[in-house]
Amino acid sequence: MATCCRRPFLLSSTSSIRKPPRAPRRSYQSSTHPPPPPYTPEASSILSSSLRHVPQHGFTQTSLTLGARDAGFLDISTNLLPRGVFELVNYHLMNQRLALKDTVQFPEEGKEAGGKKTGVGKKVRALLLARLRGNIDAGVVGRWQEALAVMALPTNIRPSLAELARLSDEMWFLAGDVSVDTSWYTKRASLSGIYAAAEVFQTQDESPNYKDTEHFVDARLDEVQQVGSTVGQVAEWLDFTGHAAVNVLRSKGVRI
């Protein structure tokens, strides 16, 4: 994934304040404040093995069961995962977020090609596209509508949005954003909206190498630069996942 873009992108707040508020506590960044492992080694082994079955069997209990067998556990061992299939979705989301700091590298300041500094906006674009590419490289993009349906279930909406917030915060942090004013919040809300919309678009993209998704991202970044926050895109993402959940349940014979 290229680490540069055709146009700079940087959000800024139009608010004017005399004294900037205290910088929000950065609780998400993997590089400086690694959180404790959310899964036991046994659960991680099952989930890691299960992801390999997603391209064929989807985000389903079947993938979890096959993953448990591959990891050397009994089928009943999937009970180690209290949230069931959502744990498989969440494990993928978490791993992809944590991998960004290694998969996307930027030149050190002063060592950029041509002596030009890579702007924060270009870095954000590169990180966003790299995260979308992660769904492709992991082989799950063709099954991602199933994942969206799982995330749309009432018990899963809050943790899904929390992970989306962590992803947005991680991307801004890795891009070198050091703002401490109210734009800290608006930029993260906007990036969450862009990613959510792009993720939905990607599930329907049939263009070679998902080039239409890249163009979609560029268009959304331009819109945010010109118009402002895209928080509404998160609502659209939730609406899409809700409809996806209904369609999946109907396909399984549930009357809704």
C-alpha positions as CSV (number, residue, x, y, z in Angstrom):
1,M,0.0,0.0,0.0
2,A,1.4,3.3,-1.0
3,T,2.3,5.7,1.8
4,C,1.6,8.9,0.1
5,C,-1.4,10.6,-1.5
6,R,-2.2,13.0,-4.3
7,R,-3.4,15.8,-2.1
8,P,-2.8,16.9,1.5
9,F,-5.5,16.3,4.1
10,L,-5.7,17.9,7.5
11,L,-8.7,18.6,9.6
12,S,-8.8,21.5,12.0
13,S,-11.3,22.9,14.4
14,T,-12.8,26.3,13.7
15,S,-13.4,26.9,17.4
16,S,-11.4,29.7,19.0
17,I,-10.4,29.2,22.7
18,R,-8.0,31.2,24.8
19,K,-6.6,28.2,26.7
20,P,-6.5,24.8,25.2
21,P,-8.0,22.1,27.3
22,R,-6.0,19.3,28.9
23,A,-4.9,16.8,26.2
24,P,-7.2,13.8,26.3
25,R,-5.6,10.8,27.8
26,R,-4.3,8.5,25.0
27,S,-5.5,5.2,26.1
28,Y,-5.5,3.3,22.8
29,Q,-2.0,3.5,21.4
30,S,-0.3,0.2,21.1
31,S,3.2,1.6,20.7
32,T,3.3,3.6,24.0
33,H,0.7,2.0,26.2
34,P,0.2,-1.6,25.3
35,P,-2.9,-2.9,27.0
36,P,-3.0,-6.3,28.7
37,P,-3.8,-9.1,26.4
38,P,-7.6,-9.3,26.1
39,Y,-7.5,-13.1,25.4
40,T,-5.8,-16.0,27.2
41,P,-3.2,-17.9,25.2
42,E,-5.7,-20.7,24.7
43,A,-8.4,-18.4,23.4
44,S,-5.9,-16.6,21.1
45,S,-4.8,-19.9,19.7
46,I,-8.3,-20.9,18.9
47,L,-9.2,-17.5,17.4
48,S,-6.0,-17.4,15.3
49,S,-6.7,-20.8,13.9
50,S,-10.3,-20.0,13.3
51,L,-9.5,-16.9,11.2
52,R,-8.0,-19.3,8.6
53,H,-11.4,-20.9,8.1
54,V,-13.3,-17.6,7.6
55,P,-12.7,-17.3,3.8
56,Q,-14.5,-20.7,3.4
57,H,-16.9,-20.8,6.3
58,G,-17.4,-17.2,7.2
59,F,-17.7,-15.6,10.6
60,T,-19.6,-18.6,12.0
61,Q,-19.5,-21.1,14.8
62,T,-18.2,-23.6,12.2
63,S,-15.0,-21.6,11.8
64,L,-14.6,-21.4,15.6
65,T,-15.1,-25.2,16.0
66,L,-12.7,-26.0,13.2
67,G,-10.2,-23.5,14.7
68,A,-10.4,-25.2,18.1
69,R,-9.7,-28.6,16.5
70,D,-6.7,-27.1,14.6
71,A,-5.3,-25.7,17.8
72,G,-5.6,-29.1,19.5
73,F,-8.6,-28.4,21.6
74,L,-12.0,-30.2,22.0
75,D,-15.0,-28.6,20.2
76,I,-16.4,-27.6,23.6
77,S,-13.4,-25.4,24.1
78,T,-15.1,-22.7,22.1
79,N,-16.9,-22.0,25.4
80,L,-13.8,-20.1,26.3
81,L,-15.2,-17.4,24.1
82,P,-18.2,-15.9,26.0
83,R,-19.3,-13.7,23.1
84,G,-19.1,-16.5,20.5
85,V,-18.6,-15.4,16.9
86,F,-18.2,-11.8,17.9
87,E,-14.9,-12.7,19.6
88,L,-13.7,-13.9,16.2
89,V,-14.6,-10.6,14.6
90,N,-13.2,-8.6,17.4
91,Y,-9.9,-10.6,17.3
92,H,-9.5,-9.7,13.7
93,L,-10.2,-6.0,14.3
94,M,-7.8,-5.9,17.2
95,N,-5.0,-7.6,15.4
96,Q,-5.4,-5.5,12.3
97,R,-5.3,-2.3,14.4
98,L,-2.2,-3.4,16.3
99,A,-0.4,-4.4,13.1
100,L,-0.6,-0.9,11.6
101,K,2.5,0.4,13.4
102,D,4.5,-2.4,11.7
103,T,2.9,-2.6,8.3
104,V,3.0,1.2,7.5
105,Q,6.4,2.9,8.0
106,F,7.1,6.5,7.4
107,P,10.5,8.1,6.7
108,E,12.2,9.7,9.7
109,E,11.8,13.5,9.7
110,G,14.4,15.1,7.5
111,K,14.9,11.9,5.5
112,E,11.9,12.2,3.2
113,A,12.4,11.9,-0.5
114,G,13.3,15.3,-2.0
115,G,13.6,16.7,1.5
116,K,9.9,17.2,1.8
117,K,8.2,16.3,5.0
118,T,5.3,13.8,4.8
119,G,2.2,15.6,6.1
120,V,-0.1,14.2,8.7
121,G,-2.9,14.0,6.2
122,K,-0.9,11.9,3.8
123,K,0.0,9.6,6.7
124,V,-3.6,9.3,7.8
125,R,-4.6,8.3,4.2
126,A,-1.9,5.7,4.0
127,L,-2.9,4.2,7.4
128,L,-6.6,4.2,6.4
129,L,-5.9,2.4,3.1
130,A,-3.5,0.0,4.8
131,R,-6.2,-1.0,7.3
132,L,-8.7,-1.6,4.5
133,R,-6.0,-3.6,2.7
134,G,-5.8,-5.8,5.9
135,N,-9.3,-7.2,5.2
136,I,-8.2,-8.1,1.7
137,D,-4.9,-9.7,2.7
138,A,-6.5,-11.7,5.5
139,G,-9.0,-13.1,3.0
140,V,-12.0,-11.9,5.0
141,V,-13.2,-9.1,2.8
142,G,-15.6,-11.4,0.9
143,R,-17.2,-12.3,4.3
144,W,-17.1,-8.9,5.9
145,Q,-20.9,-8.3,5.5
146,E,-21.3,-11.2,7.9
147,A,-18.9,-9.5,10.3
148,L,-20.9,-6.3,10.0
149,A,-24.1,-8.2,10.8
150,V,-22.5,-9.7,13.9
151,M,-21.3,-6.3,15.0
152,A,-24.8,-4.9,14.5
153,L,-26.4,-7.2,17.1
154,P,-27.6,-5.1,20.1
155,T,-25.1,-6.6,22.5
156,N,-22.2,-6.0,20.2
157,I,-22.8,-2.4,19.0
158,R,-21.1,-0.8,22.0
159,P,-17.8,-2.8,21.8
160,S,-17.8,-2.5,18.0
161,L,-18.0,1.3,18.2
162,A,-15.3,1.3,21.0
163,E,-12.9,-0.6,18.7
164,L,-13.7,1.8,15.8
165,A,-12.7,4.6,18.2
166,R,-9.5,2.8,19.1
167,L,-8.7,2.4,15.4
168,S,-9.2,6.1,14.6
169,D,-7.1,7.2,17.6
170,E,-4.4,4.8,16.6
171,M,-4.2,6.1,13.1
172,W,-4.0,9.7,14.2
173,F,-1.4,8.9,16.7
174,L,0.8,6.9,14.2
175,A,0.4,9.8,11.8
176,G,2.0,12.1,14.3
177,D,-1.0,14.1,15.4
178,V,-0.1,16.1,18.5
179,S,-3.1,18.4,18.7
180,V,-4.5,19.0,22.2
181,D,-7.5,21.3,21.5
182,T,-11.1,20.5,20.6
183,S,-10.0,19.3,17.1
184,W,-8.7,16.2,18.9
185,Y,-12.3,15.0,19.1
186,T,-13.6,16.2,15.8
187,K,-10.7,14.7,13.8
188,R,-11.2,11.3,15.4
189,A,-15.0,11.3,14.9
190,S,-14.4,12.3,11.3
191,L,-11.9,9.6,10.6
192,S,-14.2,7.0,12.3
193,G,-16.9,8.1,9.9
194,I,-14.7,7.9,6.8
195,Y,-13.4,4.4,7.7
196,A,-16.9,3.1,8.5
197,A,-18.2,4.3,5.2
198,A,-15.2,3.0,3.3
199,E,-15.5,-0.4,4.9
200,V,-19.1,-0.7,3.8
201,F,-18.2,0.4,0.3
202,Q,-15.4,-2.1,0.1
203,T,-17.8,-5.0,0.7
204,Q,-19.5,-4.1,-2.5
205,D,-16.5,-3.1,-4.6
206,E,-15.9,-5.2,-7.7
207,S,-13.2,-3.1,-9.3
208,P,-9.7,-4.5,-9.9
209,N,-7.6,-4.4,-6.8
210,Y,-10.4,-2.4,-5.1
211,K,-9.3,0.8,-6.8
212,D,-12.9,2.2,-6.5
213,T,-12.5,1.9,-2.7
214,E,-9.3,4.0,-2.8
215,H,-11.1,6.6,-4.9
216,F,-14.0,6.6,-2.5
217,V,-11.6,7.2,0.4
218,D,-10.0,10.1,-1.4
219,A,-13.4,11.6,-2.1
220,R,-14.4,11.4,1.5
221,L,-11.2,12.9,2.7
222,D,-11.7,15.8,0.3
223,E,-15.3,16.3,1.6
224,V,-14.1,16.4,5.2
225,Q,-11.4,18.9,4.3
226,Q,-14.0,21.1,2.6
227,V,-17.1,20.6,4.7
228,G,-16.1,19.3,8.1
229,S,-17.1,16.3,10.3
230,T,-18.6,13.2,8.8
231,V,-20.0,11.8,12.1
232,G,-23.1,11.0,10.2
233,Q,-21.2,8.3,8.3
234,V,-21.1,6.2,11.5
235,A,-24.9,6.3,11.7
236,E,-25.0,5.1,8.1
237,W,-22.6,2.3,9.0
238,L,-24.8,1.2,11.9
239,D,-27.9,1.4,9.6
240,F,-26.1,-0.8,7.0
241,T,-24.9,-3.3,9.6
242,G,-28.5,-3.5,11.0
243,H,-29.9,-4.3,7.6
244,A,-27.1,-6.8,7.0
245,A,-28.0,-8.6,10.2
246,V,-31.6,-8.8,9.2
247,N,-30.7,-10.2,5.8
248,V,-28.4,-12.8,7.3
249,L,-31.0,-14.0,9.8
250,R,-33.6,-14.2,7.1
251,S,-31.3,-16.3,5.0
252,K,-31.2,-18.7,7.9
253,G,-35.0,-19.0,8.0
254,V,-35.7,-16.6,10.8
255,R,-38.9,-14.8,10.3
256,I,-38.3,-11.0,10.7
